[in-house]
Amino acid sequence: MTLNVGGVDRIARIIVGIVLLVLVVVGPKTWWGLVGIIPLLTGLVRY
């Protein structure tokens, strides 16, 4: 399988995913923050 994520893109996805997940805990406490799982996982598995 071909990797589709560059270095900067990968770091950006991981940071955005973590920020969205943290907002679930300390922010407005809505379920929309769980959308952060998607960019976090795609950044971690480099796909």
C-alpha positions in Angstrom: 0.0 0.0 0.0 1.4 3.4 -1.0 1.8 5.9 1.8 -0.2 9.1 1.2 1.0 11.3 4.1 4.1 13.5 4.0 6.0 14.6 7.1 4.3 17.9 7.7 0.9 16.6 6.9 1.4 13.7 9.3 2.4 16.0 12.2 -0.5 18.3 11.4 -3.0 15.5 11.4 -1.7 14.2 14.7 -1.8 17.6 16.4 -5.3 18.4 15.1 -6.6 15.0 16.2 -5.1 15.4 19.7 -6.5 19.0 20.0 -10.0 17.8 19.0 -9.9 14.9 21.5 -8.7 17.2 24.3 -11.6 19.6 23.6 -14.0 16.7 24.4 -12.6 16.6 27.9 -11.8 20.3 28.8 -13.8 22.2 26.2 -17.5 22.4 25.4 -17.9 18.6 26.0 -19.7 17.7 22.8 -19.4 14.5 20.9 -18.1 16.3 17.8 -14.6 16.3 19.3 -14.5 12.5 18.7 -14.1 13.3 15.1 -10.4 13.9 16.1 -9.9 10.1 16.1 -9.9 10.1 12.3 -7.0 12.5 11.7 -5.2 11.1 14.6 -5.4 7.5 13.3 -4.5 8.5 9.8 -1.5 10.4 11.0 -0.3 7.5 13.2 -0.7 4.8 10.6 0.6 7.1 7.8 -2.3 6.5 5.4 
